[in-house]
Amino acid sequence: EGAVALHVLCTIYMFCALALVCDDYFVPSLEKVCERLDLSEDVAGATFMAAGSSAPELFTSVIGVFITKGDVGVGTIVGSAVFNILCIIGVCGFFAGQAVKLSHWALLRDSIYYTFSIVALIAVRQVHTHSSTYSTLTHIDPANFHCAPSVLMVDELLSAYPHQLSFSEAGMRIMITSHFSPRTRLTMASRMLINEVSAGLNGRCRLQRLQSGNETENETDDNDNNENEGEGEEDSDGPVVPFKVPAGCCNKMKWLFMWPMSLLFFFTVPNCAKRRWERWFMVSFFTATIWIAGLSYIMVWMVTVIGFTLGIPDVIMGITFLAAGTSVPDCMASVIVARQGLGDMAISNSIGSNVFDILVGLGLPWALQTLCIDYGSTVHLNSKGLIFSVGLLLASVFFTVVGVHFNKWTLDKRLGLVCLLLYAVFLCISILIEFNVFIFVNLPMCRDIH
């Protein structure tokens, strides 16, 4: 009777809220983590950036296993994987604004690991705890128990010298004893010698800095003044602020549309992009994660109602609508870095998100369900057409690498058009498979008979 339109509007609003919290709060907190760990651009894109922007897929899969008991998590992750590798690369090619060169190693490295994760997904259609228990028992070997005395010895050494040795120094001193092999003892002795020499050099540098302290004090004061001025400028920029109306008609419409959520985010999530909240990046990470979990739950709920009302299977909704919505943070982050000329970071983010989605987004909920929640149970995958969809994932990886190679390892509009056309072909084939056109894979949906 038209009430499904409210569910559609609610789903669209949840998509926008997910993009808002991920881009303005969640991704900046992960960038702070990458800065602290001093990661390179492609590694940061394939690890923390991929994990942060793939948080909606992870929560959607968790909700699909524990709450809705449906297959929407598998369909969402499979659909978002193809969306990431084809549609996001295509969008980056169109909106990069320039021809961006890509390195061979980063793309081939990520594609190989992505292929391994796809093969693992094909091999495991039902998640049994017996295999997990067996793999755990194979790692419990009596030969591995020699580590326990070493741990106890490190604890004793630390307790004997509580303020003189760190844990790493105590560990190295233990590993040069007769409990370890000669090669290990030689390696640890070399490391201890290098650390002592480095400590001596650092001491000399500190002495030189103390001697020239009068000269650097004035420079430090000037830098502090510049930082304070920059802080005032930085506070004026940043994410959508509920108390400041932006300029421009489109920006005002966006601000008005997202004002309720931006107000909630403003008071509940610290903005670690600003200098005064910079040390609160872990608090920003966890609070943004909680928001993503809640928004993902509402989104899955609304999409499930829409699919049932229209008679659309869960897997098709996941491959199309949910995949595009939950991949909004991946798409926006990749386009932003591609416009800055960081093509490797954009590609590593899209492919690394796929590896995270398959191995963590599916593996973590299944492991929790079969090992912690209901030990000995089995998570059944209802989509028999999943193997065909996953086969299309392998094809998408192959055609993407081949397309980049024939395009002379350049990200431009021509490569973007090819990737978008391949994504359209994938959607058509996947929908036909799930609607039993080629082979019978899905039973008809049950409806109430009045």
MOLINDA-V389550 format. One record per backbone hydrogen bond with DSSP energy under -1.0 kcal/mol. NH is the residue of the N-H (numbers start at 1). CO is the residue of the C=O. Records with the same first field share a line. If there is no record, write none. Layout:
NH=CO + CO
//
This chain:
5=2
6=3
8=4
9=5
10=6
11=7
12=8
13=9
14=10
15=11
16=12
17=13
18=14
19=15
20=16
21=17
22=18
23=19
24=20
25=21
26=21
27=22
29=25
30=26
31=27
32=28
33=29
34=30
35=31
36=32
37=33
39=34
44=40
45=41
46=42
47=43
49=44
51=47
52=48
53=49
54=50
55=52
58=54
59=55
60=56
61=57
62=58
63=59
64=60
65=61
66=62
67=63
68=63
75=71
76=72
77=73
78=74
79=75
80=76
81=77
82=78
83=79
84=80
85=81
86=82
88=83
90=86
91=87
92=88
93=89
94=90
95=91
96=92
100=411
102=409
107=103
108=104
109=105
110=106
111=107
112=108
113=109
114=110
115=111
116=112
117=113
118=114
119=115
120=116
121=117
122=118
123=119
124=120
127=379
133=129
134=130
135=131
136=132
137=133
138=134
141=139
144=141
145=142
147=144
148=145
151=147
152=148
153=149
154=150
155=151
156=152
157=153
158=154
159=155
160=156
161=157
165=161
170=166
171=167
172=168
173=169
174=170
175=171
177=174
180=177
185=181
186=182
187=183
188=184
189=185
190=186
191=187
192=188
193=189
194=190
195=191
196=192
197=193
198=194
199=195
200=196
201=197
202=198
203=199
204=200
205=201
206=202
207=203
208=204
209=205
210=206
211=207
212=208
213=210
216=212
217=213
220=216
221=217
222=218
223=219
224=220
225=221
226=222
227=223
228=224
229=225
230=226
231=227
232=228
233=229
234=230
235=231
244=241
252=248
253=249
254=250
255=251
256=252
257=253
258=254
262=258
263=259
264=260
265=261
266=262
267=263
268=264
269=265
272=270
274=271
278=275
280=277
284=280
285=281
286=282
287=283
288=284
289=285
290=286
291=287
292=288
293=289
294=290
295=291
296=292
297=293
298=294
299=295
300=296
301=297
302=298
303=299
304=300
305=301
306=302
307=303
308=304
309=305
310=306
312=307
317=313
318=314
319=315
320=316
322=317
324=320
325=321
326=322
327=323
328=325
331=327
332=328
333=329
334=330
335=331
336=332
337=333
338=334
339=335
341=338
342=337
343=341
346=342
347=343
348=344
349=345
350=346
351=347
352=348
353=349
354=350
355=351
356=352
357=353
358=354
359=355
360=356
361=356
364=360
366=362
367=363
368=364
369=365
370=366
371=367
372=368
373=368
374=369
376=370
377=374
379=127
384=382
386=383
389=385
390=386
391=387
392=388
393=389
394=390
395=391
396=392
397=393
398=394
399=395
400=396
401=397
402=398
403=399
404=400
405=401
406=402
407=403
408=405
409=404
411=100
416=412
417=413
418=414
419=415
420=416
421=417
422=418
423=419
424=420
425=421
426=422
427=423
428=424
429=425
430=426
431=427
432=428
433=429
434=430
435=431
436=433
437=432
//
